[in-house]
């Protein structure tokens, strides 16, 4: 079995893609990465005649070399079928003077569906017949439901999702609370997303706890810290580019900019992977909300999570610890794992680190960063709707503002804005931005938006209000480990024998 992956913090670690997906997280606390990614070049010309599924086959074969062609093909067929409401899976729409890559046509109306319809397919192909895995997921809103739908009733797996109490949109919360399935659990925690994510990472690093689960039960992640979640997202960067080439909007080889709203840095990192693999990208425009740790990093070279935490109307980006940024540091430092280990130790001990000028300069070669306030988000939603009759969710609106900020001072390279969620998932913020008298009731507000915009409400959201609420748990952050242990015993332990037998 090919061992192509290593840890961001220790390049002596050598592991296969299958084992990296199964583990989710390196034992040393690092994330799994593919060294010398820029050697995995994709022949762009060969993609021109391909649809989304075929492009996915090309990309996944390169990044998951120990999976067979048949394993990848069957995974793609199961992941991207009639569960998406558009044949292109991630269609590109022309709006005003830019293009929107719509990533919300999957079963939960958010971009997380792209990775989380695929990850369970890959996970099933890495588990031995007698092993089981508990998927642990911290969510700022969209990952939770997408992971729950992806892993629902998948054999040999359980999934436990943690979300911040009163820290997601009402629609996002309702999506999670109404999830059925025999292997799904959801609980709110009394803290923010960073608290949930930090505790999940600590649990992954608690070797004694993992040993206590038995030798046939492992823990893994559905967050983008798992390369099996991240890699499928590389595909839509290539697919969007090829769509524009086929529409004759772009010439093959012409450079583009991608604007990406991001919190955990996974979505935009997938784009960086695509660039390393040969996609002609000029610049990635990284967009943050008022939790703008990344924006300040780009100005100073200092990553400092010791900042006030804000609950915003773009809650999926209410994040101050962008986990996937560690992977970018690995590549931009020349794959210097000792340097990354030093920075991450500083972050864990002091909440901050400073990169050297060389690394900061290397990052700025590919990335530009800007942020948007809540008021600016509403203004963006309103102005684009009035001008072009295009309805954005708050996170996409954060990206729109960053894109316009970049265009004022930089080049006019063709721009693709990633739209990460249906506007109906954040109906309060969107309706307040464009309606004079928005309804307070979510269902009524959705109907108002549909009437004025003529944008259909996604079926999964329209039917949401008829479903029973099945999950009510709220716990303290320091009780997450006990909660997981209880769920593992409930899901995996036969009453008459241990799970490890």
C-alpha positions in Angstrom: 0.0 0.0 0.0 1.4 3.4 -1.0 2.2 5.6 1.9 1.9 9.1 0.4 0.8 11.1 3.4 2.7 12.6 6.3 1.9 14.9 9.2 2.2 18.7 9.1 4.2 18.4 12.3 6.5 15.4 11.7 7.7 14.3 8.2 8.9 11.0 9.6 5.3 9.9 9.6 4.4 7.9 6.5 0.8 6.8 6.0 -1.5 5.7 3.2 -4.5 7.8 2.1 -6.8 5.0 3.4 -5.2 5.1 6.9 -5.2 8.9 6.9 -8.9 9.0 6.2 -9.6 6.3 8.8 -7.6 8.2 11.5 -8.7 11.7 10.4 -6.0 13.3 12.6 -2.3 12.5 13.2 -1.3 11.2 16.6 1.1 14.1 17.0 -1.7 16.6 16.7 -0.9 17.5 13.1 -2.9 17.2 9.9 -2.2 14.7 7.1 -0.8 16.3 3.9 0.6 15.1 0.6 4.2 16.2 0.2 5.2 17.8 -3.1 1.7 18.3 -4.2 2.8 20.4 -7.2 4.1 17.2 -8.8 0.5 15.9 -9.2 -0.3 17.8 -12.4 -3.6 17.5 -14.1 -3.9 17.8 -17.9 -6.5 20.6 -18.2 -7.1 19.9 -21.9 -8.2 16.3 -21.1 -10.9 17.6 -18.8 -12.7 19.8 -21.4 -15.0 16.9 -22.6 -15.7 15.7 -19.0 -18.6 16.1 -16.7 -18.3 16.6 -12.9 -18.1 12.9 -12.1 -15.4 12.2 -14.6 -13.3 15.2 -13.4 -13.8 13.9 -9.9 -12.4 10.5 -11.0 -9.2 12.2 -12.3 -8.6 14.3 -9.2 -9.3 11.6 -6.7 -7.1 9.0 -8.4 -4.2 11.4 -8.1 -4.8 12.4 -4.4 -5.9 8.9 -3.2 -3.4 6.6 -5.0 -4.1 3.5 -2.8 -7.8 3.5 -3.7 -8.5 1.4 -6.8 -10.2 3.0 -9.9 -13.2 0.9 -9.2 -13.4 2.0 -5.6 -13.2 5.7 -6.6 -15.7 5.2 -9.5 -18.3 3.5 -7.3 -17.8 6.1 -4.5 -18.4 9.0 -7.0 -21.6 7.3 -8.4 -23.0 6.9 -4.9 -22.0 10.4 -3.8 -23.0 12.5 -6.7 -26.3 11.2 -8.2 -29.9 12.3 -7.9 -29.3 13.7 -4.4 -28.1 16.9 -6.2 -30.7 19.0 -7.9 -28.4 20.2 -10.7 -26.7 17.9 -13.3 -23.5 19.9 -13.0 -23.4 19.3 -9.2 -21.7 22.7 -8.7 -23.1 24.9 -11.5 -21.5 28.3 -12.4 -23.9 31.2 -12.9 -23.1 34.5 -14.6 -24.0 37.5 -12.4 -23.2 41.1 -13.2 -19.5 41.2 -14.2 -18.4 38.0 -12.3 -19.4 34.3 -12.0 -20.9 32.5 -9.0 -20.0 28.9 -8.3 -23.1 27.6 -6.6 -22.1 24.9 -4.1 -25.6 24.5 -2.4 -27.4 22.1 -4.7 -26.9 19.0 -2.5 -29.1 17.3 0.1 -28.6 19.9 2.9 -28.2 23.1 0.7 -24.6 23.9 1.7 -21.2 23.4 0.2 -20.3 20.8 2.8 -22.4 18.3 0.9 -19.6 18.0 -1.7 -17.2 16.6 0.7 -19.6 14.9 3.0 -21.5 12.9 0.4 -18.0 11.5 -0.6 -16.3 10.9 2.8 -18.7 8.2 4.0 -18.2 6.4 0.7 -14.4 6.5 1.2 -14.7 5.6 4.8 -16.7 2.4 4.0 -13.8 1.3 1.8 -11.1 1.7 4.5 -12.8 -0.2 7.4 -12.1 -3.9 8.0 -15.1 -6.1 8.4 -14.8 -6.3 12.1 -13.9 -2.6 12.9 -16.2 0.3 13.7 -15.6 4.1 13.7 -17.2 6.9 15.6 -17.1 10.1 13.6 -16.7 13.2 15.8 -17.7 16.5 14.2 -17.6 20.1 15.5 -19.8 22.4 13.5 -20.4 26.1 13.1 -23.7 25.2 11.3 -23.4 23.6 7.9 -21.0 20.7 8.5 -23.2 19.2 11.1 -26.2 18.5 9.0 -24.2 17.5 5.9 -22.2 15.0 8.0 -25.3 13.6 9.6 -27.0 13.1 6.2 -23.8 11.6 4.7 -23.2 9.1 7.5 -26.8 8.4 8.4 -27.3 4.6 8.7 -23.9 3.9 7.2 -22.8 0.5 8.5 -19.9 0.2 11.0 -20.1 3.9 11.7 -21.7 6.2 14.3 -21.6 10.0 14.2 -21.7 12.5 17.0 -22.0 16.2 16.2 -21.3 19.1 18.5 -22.6 22.6 17.8 -22.4 25.9 19.7 -25.6 26.5 21.8 -27.4 29.5 20.2 -24.5 29.9 17.8 -26.0 28.6 14.6 -29.0 29.9 12.5 -32.4 28.6 13.6 -32.7 26.8 10.3 -29.3 25.1 10.7 -30.3 24.0 14.2 -33.7 22.7 13.1 -31.9 20.7 10.3 -29.7 19.0 12.9 -32.4 18.5 15.5 -34.7 16.7 13.0 -32.1 14.2 11.7 -33.2 10.6 12.0 -31.1 7.5 11.6 -29.9 4.7 13.9 -26.4 6.0 14.3 -26.7 9.8 14.6 -26.3 11.9 17.7 -26.3 15.7 18.0 -25.8 17.9 21.1 -25.3 21.6 21.7 -22.4 22.7 23.8 -22.2 25.7 26.1 -19.5 27.4 24.2 -18.5 28.5 20.7 -17.3 26.6 17.7 -13.7 27.0 18.7 -14.5 25.4 22.0 -16.1 22.5 20.3 -13.3 22.1 17.8 -10.5 22.4 20.4 -12.1 19.7 22.6 -12.6 17.3 19.7 -8.9 17.7 18.8 -7.9 17.0 22.4 -10.1 13.9 22.4 -8.4 12.7 19.2 -5.0 13.2 21.0 -6.1 11.4 24.2 -4.4 8.1 23.6 -5.7 6.6 26.9 -9.3 7.5 26.0 -9.0 6.0 22.5 -7.5 2.8 24.0 -10.5 2.6 26.4 -12.8 2.2 23.5 -11.4 -1.1 22.5 -9.1 -2.2 19.7 -11.9 -2.6 17.2 -13.3 0.9 17.6 -11.6 4.0 16.3 -12.4 7.7 16.2 -12.3 9.8 13.0 -13.4 13.3 11.9 -15.9 14.6 9.3 -14.4 18.1 9.5 -12.1 19.3 6.8 -9.2 18.3 9.1 -9.9 14.9 7.5 -8.3 14.7 4.1 -11.2 12.5 2.9 -13.5 15.5 3.4 -11.1 18.1 2.0 -10.0 16.3 -1.2 -13.4 16.1 -2.9 -13.6 19.9 -2.6 -10.7 20.2 -5.0 -12.9 18.9 -7.8 -15.3 21.8 -8.0 -12.4 24.3 -8.7 -11.5 22.3 -11.8 -15.1 21.7 -12.7 -16.1 25.4 -12.5 -13.1 26.4 -14.6 -14.0 23.8 -17.3 -17.6 25.0 -17.3 -16.5 28.5 -18.2 -14.1 27.2 -20.8 -16.9 25.2 -22.4 -19.1 28.3 -22.4 -16.3 30.1 -24.1 -16.1 32.6 -21.3 -12.5 31.6 -20.6 -9.8 30.4 -22.9 -8.0 27.2 -21.7 -5.0 28.3 -19.7 -6.4 31.8 -18.9 -6.0 32.7 -15.2 -8.9 33.4 -12.9 -9.4 34.6 -9.3 -11.5 32.6 -6.8 -13.2 34.5 -4.0 -13.9 32.2 -1.0 -15.8 32.9 2.2 -14.0 30.9 4.8 -13.8 30.2 8.5 -11.8 27.0 9.0 -9.8 27.6 5.8 -10.7 24.2 4.3 -12.7 25.5 1.3 -10.0 27.9 0.1 -7.2 25.4 0.8 -8.9 23.0 -1.6 -8.5 25.7 -4.2 -4.8 26.0 -3.4 -4.5 22.3 -3.9 -6.1 22.7 -7.3 -3.6 25.5 -8.2 -0.7 23.3 -7.1 -2.1 20.6 -9.4 -2.1 22.9 -12.4 -5.3 25.0 -12.3 -4.4 28.5 -13.6 -5.3 30.6 -10.6 -4.0 34.2 -10.2 -5.2 34.9 -6.7 -7.4 33.5 -4.0 -9.5 36.2 -2.3 -10.1 35.1 1.3 -13.2 36.6 2.9 -13.8 36.8 6.7 -16.6 38.2 8.8 -15.9 40.3 11.9 -14.0 37.4 13.5 -11.2 38.5 11.2 -8.2 36.8 12.6 -7.0 36.0 9.1 -7.4 39.5 7.8 -5.1 40.8 10.6 -2.6 38.0 9.9 -2.3 39.1 6.3 -1.4 42.6 7.5 1.0 41.7 10.4 2.1 38.1 10.0 0.7 37.5 13.5 -2.0 34.9 14.0 -3.7 35.8 17.2 -6.8 34.0 18.4 -6.9 36.1 21.6 -9.4 38.5 20.1 -13.0 39.3 21.1 -15.4 36.6 19.7 -18.4 37.9 17.8 -21.7 36.2 16.9 -22.5 37.5 13.4 -25.2 37.0 10.8 -22.7 34.8 9.0 -22.4 32.2 11.8 -20.7 29.4 9.9 -17.6 31.7 9.8 -17.7 32.6 13.5 -14.3 30.9 13.9 -11.0 32.1 15.3 -8.9 29.0 14.9 -8.7 28.1 11.2 -7.5 24.6 11.4 -6.6 24.1 7.8 -4.3 27.1 7.8 -1.8 24.7 9.4 -1.7 22.8 6.1 -1.0 26.0 4.2 1.9 26.8 6.6 3.3 23.4 5.9 3.4 24.0 2.1 4.5 27.7 2.3 7.3 27.0 4.8 8.8 24.6 2.3 7.3 21.5 4.0 9.2 22.4 7.2 7.4 20.2 9.8 9.7 21.4 12.6 8.7 25.0 11.9 5.0 24.1 11.8 5.3 22.2 15.0 7.0 25.3 16.6 4.2 27.6 15.5 1.4 25.3 16.6 3.0 24.8 20.0 3.1 28.6 20.3 -0.6 28.8 19.3 -1.6 26.2 21.8 0.4 27.8 24.7 -0.1 31.5 24.0 -2.9 31.7 21.5 -0.7 33.4 18.9 2.3 33.0 16.7 4.2 35.1 14.2 5.5 33.8 10.9 8.7 34.9 9.3 8.7 37.4 6.5 9.6 34.8 3.9 6.6 32.7 4.8 4.2 35.7 4.9 5.5 36.8 1.5 4.9 33.4 0.1 1.4 33.3 1.4 0.6 36.7 -0.1 1.7 35.6 -3.5 -1.4 33.4 -3.7 -3.8 35.0 -1.2 -5.5 38.3 -0.5 -7.7 38.8 2.5 -10.6 41.1 3.4 -13.5 41.1 5.8 -17.1 42.3 6.1 -19.2 43.7 9.0 -22.8 42.6 9.5 -24.0 45.9 8.1 -21.8 45.5 5.0 -23.2 42.0 4.6 -26.8 43.3 4.5 -25.8 46.1 2.2 -24.2 43.6 -0.2 -27.2 41.3 -0.2 -29.5 44.2 -0.9 -27.4 45.9 -3.6 -26.8 42.8 -5.7 -30.4 41.7 -5.4 -31.6 45.1 -6.6 -29.0 45.3 -9.4 -29.0 41.8 -10.7 -31.9 40.0 -9.0 -29.4 37.5 -7.5 -30.1 36.3 -3.9 -27.0 35.7 -1.7 -26.7 34.1 1.7 -24.7 36.1 4.3 -21.5 34.1 3.8 -21.6 34.6 0.0 -22.2 38.3 0.7 -19.0 38.4 2.8 -17.2 37.0 -0.3 -18.8 39.6 -2.6 -17.6 42.5 -0.4 -14.0 41.1 -0.3 -14.1 40.6 -4.1 -15.1 44.2 -4.7 -12.4 45.4 -2.2 -9.8 43.5 -4.2 -11.0 44.8 -7.5 -10.7 48.4 -6.4 -7.0 48.1 -5.9 -5.8 45.1 -8.0 -6.3 43.5 -11.4 -9.5 42.8 -13.2 -8.9 39.1 -13.7 -12.1 37.1 -14.2 -13.5 36.3 -10.8 -15.4 33.2 -9.6 -17.2 33.8 -6.3 -18.0 30.7 -4.3 -21.6 30.7 -3.0 -21.5 28.4 0.0 -25.1 28.0 1.1 -28.7 28.6 0.0 -30.0 32.0 1.2 -32.9 30.2 2.8 -30.7 28.7 5.4 -30.2 32.2 6.8 -33.6 33.5 6.1 -33.7 36.1 8.9 -30.5 37.9 7.8 -31.5 37.7 4.1 -35.1 38.9 4.5 -34.0 41.7 6.8 -31.6 42.8 4.1 -34.1 43.0 1.3 -37.6 43.2 2.7 -39.3 46.2 4.3 -41.4 44.1 6.6 -39.8 40.7 7.1 -41.8 38.0 8.9 -40.4 36.8 12.3 -41.5 33.3 11.6 -38.9 31.3 9.5 -41.4 29.5 7.4 -43.3 32.6 6.6 -40.1 34.6 5.9 -39.0 31.8 3.4 -42.3 32.2 1.6 -41.9 36.0 1.4 -38.4 35.6 0.0 -39.5 33.0 -2.6 -42.3 35.3 -3.7 -40.2 38.4 -4.2 -37.1 36.6 -5.7 -38.7 33.8 -7.6 -35.9 31.6 -6.3 -37.5 28.2 -5.3 -37.0 27.1 -1.7 -34.9 23.9 -1.7 -37.1 20.9 -1.0 -35.2 19.7 2.1 -35.7 23.1 3.7 -39.3 23.5 2.6 -40.2 20.1 4.3 -38.2 20.9 7.4 -41.0 22.3 9.4 -43.1 19.2 9.2 -40.4 17.0 10.8 -40.3 16.0 14.5 -37.5 17.3 16.7 -35.5 14.2 17.7 -32.5 15.6 19.5 -32.5 17.9 22.6 -29.2 17.5 24.3 -27.2 20.4 25.7 -23.9 19.8 27.6 -20.9 21.6 29.1 -17.8 21.5 27.0 -15.9 19.6 29.7 -18.5 16.8 29.4 -17.8 16.0 25.7 -15.6 13.0 26.3 -18.1 11.4 28.6 -20.8 12.0 26.1 -18.8 10.4 23.3 -18.0 7.4 25.5 -21.7 6.9 26.3 -22.6 7.1 22.6 -19.9 4.6 21.6 -21.3 2.2 24.2 -24.8 2.8 23.0 -24.1 2.3 19.3 -21.3 -0.3 19.3 -21.2 -2.4 22.4 -23.2 -5.6 22.4 -24.9 -5.9 25.8 -23.4 -9.4 26.3 -19.8 -8.7 25.1 -17.2 -6.0 24.6 -16.9 -4.2 21.3 -13.3 -5.3 21.0 -14.2 -9.0 20.9 
